Amino acid sequence: MTTDKKADLAGPGIGNYEDLEKVLPNDYEPLLDRKETMQALFAVKDYIEENLCKELNLMMVQVPLIVDVESGVNDMLDRDGSRTPIEFYISNDHGKNPITAQVVQAATKWKRVALAQFGMQPGEGLNTDMKAVRKDYFLDHDHSAYVDQWDWERAITAEDRNLDFLTDIVKKIWKVLYGAGKFAEEQFPALKGKYPDIPEELTFLHAEEILEMFPDLPRKQRETQVLQEYPAVFIYGIGWPLADGYPHEMRAADYDDWVTETTSKDGRLMHGLNGDILVWNPVTKRRHELTSMGIRVNAETLKKQLEMAGQLDSLKLPYHQAIVNGEVPLSIGGGIGQSRTYMYLLRKAHLGEVSVTVWPQVLKDMCAARKIHVLE
């Protein structure tokens, strides 16, 4: 079981197409056709962007698709080096002023720098319509190489760096996602009735508490089990080693704060000012992650996390220096998966029904045999 736990830390997805074939539903009937799906998708998109900005006091801003590798602002997603960005050389000016660029994997770090660029004060923030490429994913029903997110970030004060503040922000985000689901059902009544209602409330649990419930199970199986009882949860504290010696999941060392000490409801010492919203997807009958988010590292916790990850060399990069020197605001932020959210709210069995990207032929054939209409 220990081997299973270790293998489960970083790699999302199922891992092979034999297992995926067993997972895809055989009794699927899409509630909306392709045309209706696009209409519903953009109605939901507008609703979420407008209301997320209202609830969190954000404004929409432009976001990069590519960044200079020397800036250090690309998101490395984890701390085991398993997922690397696409990198390419721009010769520019006949090689005299070249740039080595990377396609973003997410805008996590860039957003914090952007808070300073746009002069955001505590309580103000930004939201982006972020597009990215993650080439190292296994392509299954809810992981694709093309990623779209509402990547948002909000400036905070030092006093905001606590669990109650994080919880309040998460509740506001869930209010928007729940409201978007209800809005979609009003506009497209075919979405009502077949599946259980979207839960109105989130259940908040610490990763340590979930481990105590299911001590022998790897992370994904623990999440699957807890979602049977609580179909929408926020899991606190992702990245800090738990009682079994493993973190709930790997987290990069230089964005979310997963080392700060916190206290559980019953008074126990915990760690981490970050977490994930997960839901039970009644269409796929599987766990379904919608967003990762957290209060960001300050100078002290950045150094501690980099040390734990064996990455202290990163401190020399401009982004990390900006945190250490107080040149970027303290902040909270996250990425809400757009296609993941559409898939959940519009009752879809596959990401390919709500986004256009590349899929292997073996997966397209599996989907076609199950009335899952993957967009080309």
C-alpha positions in Angstrom: 0.0 0.0 0.0 2.9 2.4 0.7 4.0 2.0 -3.0 0.5 2.9 -4.1 0.4 6.0 -1.9 3.8 7.2 -3.3 2.7 6.6 -6.9 -0.5 8.5 -6.2 1.0 11.7 -5.2 1.6 13.6 -8.4 0.2 11.9 -11.4 -3.4 12.9 -12.2 -5.6 10.7 -14.4 -6.2 7.0 -14.7 -2.9 5.9 -16.4 -3.9 3.5 -19.1 -6.7 3.0 -21.7 -7.7 -0.5 -20.5 -8.7 1.0 -17.2 -10.3 4.0 -18.8 -12.5 1.8 -20.9 -13.9 0.3 -17.7 -14.6 3.8 -16.3 -16.4 5.5 -19.1 -20.2 5.2 -18.7 -22.0 2.7 -21.0 -25.4 4.2 -20.5 -24.6 7.8 -21.3 -27.1 10.1 -23.1 -26.0 13.7 -23.4 -28.7 16.1 -22.1 -27.7 18.8 -24.6 -26.6 18.4 -28.2 -23.4 20.0 -29.5 -25.1 23.3 -30.5 -27.0 23.6 -27.2 -23.8 22.7 -25.3 -21.9 25.7 -26.8 -24.8 28.0 -26.1 -25.0 26.8 -22.5 -21.2 26.9 -22.1 -20.8 30.5 -23.0 -23.9 31.5 -20.9 -22.2 29.8 -17.9 -18.8 31.4 -18.8 -20.3 34.9 -18.7 -22.2 34.2 -15.5 -19.1 32.9 -13.7 -16.8 35.7 -14.9 -19.3 38.4 -13.9 -20.1 37.0 -10.5 -16.6 35.9 -9.6 -15.5 39.4 -10.1 -18.4 40.7 -8.0 -18.0 38.3 -5.1 -14.2 38.7 -4.8 -13.8 42.3 -6.1 -11.8 41.3 -9.2 -11.3 42.8 -12.6 -10.7 40.9 -15.8 -7.1 41.4 -17.2 -5.1 40.0 -20.1 -2.8 37.0 -19.3 0.2 35.6 -21.1 0.3 32.4 -23.1 4.1 32.4 -23.2 6.6 33.7 -20.7 10.4 34.3 -20.7 12.1 31.3 -19.1 14.5 33.6 -17.2 11.6 35.2 -15.3 10.8 32.1 -13.3 7.1 32.8 -13.4 6.0 29.6 -15.1 3.9 27.3 -13.0 5.7 24.0 -12.4 2.5 22.4 -11.0 4.3 20.1 -8.5 7.7 19.7 -6.9 8.9 16.3 -8.3 9.8 17.6 -11.7 7.4 15.2 -13.5 5.6 17.9 -15.5 7.7 20.3 -17.6 6.6 23.1 -19.8 7.0 23.3 -23.6 10.1 25.5 -24.3 11.2 27.1 -27.5 13.8 29.5 -28.8 13.0 32.8 -30.4 16.0 33.8 -32.5 14.8 37.5 -32.7 17.0 40.1 -34.3 19.1 37.4 -36.1 20.1 35.9 -32.8 21.5 39.1 -31.3 18.6 39.6 -28.8 17.0 36.1 -28.5 14.5 34.9 -26.0 14.0 31.4 -24.6 10.2 31.2 -24.0 7.9 28.7 -22.4 4.2 28.0 -22.9 2.5 28.6 -19.5 1.2 25.6 -17.6 -0.8 28.0 -15.4 -0.5 31.7 -14.5 -0.1 31.1 -10.8 3.1 33.1 -10.3 2.5 35.6 -13.1 -0.8 36.8 -11.4 1.0 37.8 -8.2 3.4 39.9 -10.1 0.5 41.3 -12.1 -1.2 42.5 -8.9 1.8 44.9 -8.5 1.7 45.8 -12.2 -1.9 46.8 -12.0 -1.6 48.6 -8.7 -4.0 46.3 -6.8 -4.5 47.2 -3.1 -5.6 44.7 -0.4 -9.1 43.6 -1.1 -8.7 44.1 -4.9 -7.7 41.6 -7.4 -7.7 40.3 -11.0 -9.3 37.4 -13.0 -8.0 36.0 -16.2 -9.3 33.8 -19.1 -6.1 31.7 -19.0 -5.1 29.1 -21.6 -2.2 26.7 -21.1 -0.6 23.5 -22.3 0.4 20.6 -20.1 2.0 18.1 -22.3 2.8 15.5 -19.6 -0.8 14.6 -18.6 -2.2 11.2 -19.5 -5.2 12.1 -21.7 -8.4 10.6 -20.2 -12.0 11.8 -19.6 -11.1 14.8 -17.5 -7.4 15.5 -18.2 -6.3 17.1 -21.5 -3.1 18.7 -22.8 -5.1 21.9 -23.4 -6.0 23.7 -20.1 -8.4 26.6 -19.7 -8.8 28.2 -16.3 -10.2 31.3 -14.5 -6.9 32.1 -12.9 -7.6 34.7 -10.3 -5.5 36.5 -7.6 -6.4 39.0 -4.9 -4.1 41.2 -2.8 -4.5 40.7 1.0 -3.0 41.9 4.3 -0.8 40.0 6.6 -3.8 39.7 9.0 -5.7 37.9 6.2 -3.3 35.0 6.2 -5.5 32.6 8.2 -7.9 29.7 7.8 -11.0 31.7 8.4 -10.2 34.1 5.6 -9.4 31.3 3.3 -12.7 29.6 4.2 -14.7 32.7 3.5 -13.2 33.1 0.0 -13.9 29.5 -0.8 -17.5 29.8 0.2 -17.8 32.8 -2.1 -16.4 30.9 -5.0 -18.7 27.9 -4.4 -21.7 30.4 -4.2 -20.8 31.5 -7.8 -20.3 27.9 -9.1 -23.6 26.7 -7.5 -25.4 29.8 -8.9 -24.0 29.0 -12.3 -25.4 25.5 -12.2 -28.8 26.9 -11.2 -28.6 29.5 -14.0 -27.8 26.8 -16.5 -30.8 24.7 -15.5 -33.1 27.8 -15.8 -31.8 28.5 -19.3 -31.7 24.8 -20.4 -34.4 22.8 -18.6 -33.1 19.5 -20.1 -30.3 19.7 -17.4 -32.8 19.1 -14.6 -34.0 15.9 -13.2 -31.8 13.1 -14.4 -29.0 13.6 -11.9 -28.8 14.7 -8.2 -28.9 18.5 -7.6 -25.6 20.3 -7.2 -24.9 20.6 -3.5 -25.7 24.1 -2.2 -23.0 23.8 0.6 -19.4 22.6 0.7 -18.1 20.4 3.5 -14.7 21.6 4.8 -12.2 18.8 5.8 -8.5 18.8 6.4 -6.3 16.3 4.5 -5.2 14.9 7.8 -8.9 14.2 8.8 -9.5 12.4 5.6 -6.4 10.3 6.1 -7.7 9.4 9.6 -10.9 8.2 8.0 -9.2 6.0 5.4 -5.6 5.4 6.7 -4.8 2.6 4.3 -6.0 4.1 1.1 -4.0 6.2 -1.5 -5.1 9.8 -2.0 -7.5 9.4 -4.9 -9.2 6.5 -3.2 -9.6 8.5 0.0 -11.1 11.4 -2.0 -13.5 8.9 -3.7 -14.6 7.5 -0.4 -15.2 10.8 1.3 -17.2 12.1 -1.7 -19.7 9.3 -1.2 -20.7 10.9 2.1 -20.1 14.6 1.2 -20.6 15.2 -2.6 -18.9 18.6 -2.5 -15.8 19.2 -0.3 -13.0 21.6 0.2 -9.8 19.8 1.4 -7.4 22.0 3.5 -3.7 21.5 3.8 -2.4 20.0 0.6 1.4 19.7 0.4 2.4 19.2 4.0 3.5 15.6 4.9 0.6 14.0 6.8 0.8 11.4 9.6 1.7 8.6 7.2 4.7 10.6 5.9 3.2 11.5 2.6 1.5 14.8 1.6 -2.1 14.5 0.4 -0.7 15.5 -3.0 2.4 17.2 -4.2 2.3 21.0 -4.5 4.9 23.3 -5.9 7.0 25.0 -3.2 6.7 28.6 -4.5 3.0 29.5 -4.7 0.5 28.1 -2.2 1.5 28.2 1.5 1.3 24.6 2.8 3.6 24.9 5.8 1.9 27.5 8.0 0.6 26.0 11.2 -3.2 26.1 11.7 -5.6 24.6 14.3 -8.4 22.2 13.5 -11.9 22.6 14.8 -11.1 20.3 17.7 -7.9 22.1 18.6 -5.3 19.9 16.9 -2.2 21.2 15.1 -2.5 21.2 11.3 -0.6 22.8 8.5 -1.5 24.6 5.3 -3.4 27.7 4.0 -4.5 26.1 0.8 -6.8 23.4 -0.7 -8.9 22.0 -3.4 -12.7 21.9 -4.2 -13.7 18.4 -5.3 -17.2 17.1 -6.2 -18.8 13.8 -7.0 -19.6 13.7 -10.7 -22.8 11.7 -11.0 -22.3 11.2 -14.8 -18.8 9.7 -14.6 -19.4 8.3 -11.1 -15.9 9.6 -10.2 -14.2 12.2 -8.1 -13.9 15.5 -10.0 -11.6 18.4 -9.1 -12.8 21.9 -9.9 -10.2 24.2 -8.4 -6.9 24.4 -6.5 -6.3 27.6 -4.5 -4.6 29.0 -1.5 -3.1 31.9 0.4 0.3 32.4 -1.2 3.7 32.1 0.4 5.4 35.0 2.1 9.1 35.4 2.3 9.4 33.2 5.4 7.2 30.3 4.1 8.7 30.5 0.6 12.2 29.8 2.0 10.9 27.0 4.3 9.0 25.2 1.4 11.9 25.6 -1.0 14.2 24.0 1.6 11.8 21.1 2.2 11.6 20.6 -1.6 15.4 20.8 -2.1 14.9 23.8 -4.4 16.7 26.7 -2.6 18.5 27.5 -5.8 15.2 29.0 -7.1 15.6 31.9 -4.6 17.9 33.6 -7.1 15.1 33.9 -9.7 13.4 37.3 -10.2 10.0 36.0 -9.1 11.3 34.6 -5.8 13.5 37.6 -5.2 10.4 39.8 -5.6 8.6 37.8 -2.8 11.7 37.9 -0.5 12.1 41.6 -1.0 8.4 42.5 -0.6 8.1 43.8 -4.1 4.8 41.9 -4.8 1.7 42.0 -2.6 0.7 39.3 -0.2 -2.1 37.5 -2.0 -4.6 34.6 -2.2 -5.4 33.0 -5.5 -6.4 30.0 -7.5 -7.3 28.4 -10.8 -10.8 27.2 -11.5 -10.9 24.7 -14.4 -13.2 26.1 -17.0 -13.8 22.9 -19.0 -13.9 20.9 -15.8 -16.6 23.2 -14.5 -18.6 23.1 -17.8 -18.3 19.3 -17.7 -19.8 19.2 -14.2 -22.5 21.8 -14.6 -23.6 20.6 -18.0 -23.6 16.9 -17.1 -21.0 15.8 -19.5 -19.0 12.5 -19.5 -15.9 13.9 -21.2 -13.8 17.1 -21.4 -13.9 16.7 -25.2 -17.6 17.5 -25.2 -16.8 21.1 -24.0 -13.3 21.8 -25.3 -11.5 21.3 -28.6 -8.1 19.7 -28.3 -6.1 16.6 -29.3 -7.1 13.1 -28.2 -5.6 9.8 -29.3 -7.7 7.8 -31.7 -8.1 5.0 -29.2 -9.9 7.4 -26.8 -12.0 8.9 -29.6 -13.2 5.4 -30.6 -14.1 4.5 -27.0 -16.1 7.7 -26.7 -17.9 7.2 -30.0 -19.0 3.7 -28.9 -20.6 5.3 -25.8 -22.5 8.2 -27.4 -19.9 10.6 -26.1 -19.5 13.3 -28.8 -16.0 14.6 -28.7 -15.5 17.9 -30.5 -13.0 17.9 -33.4 
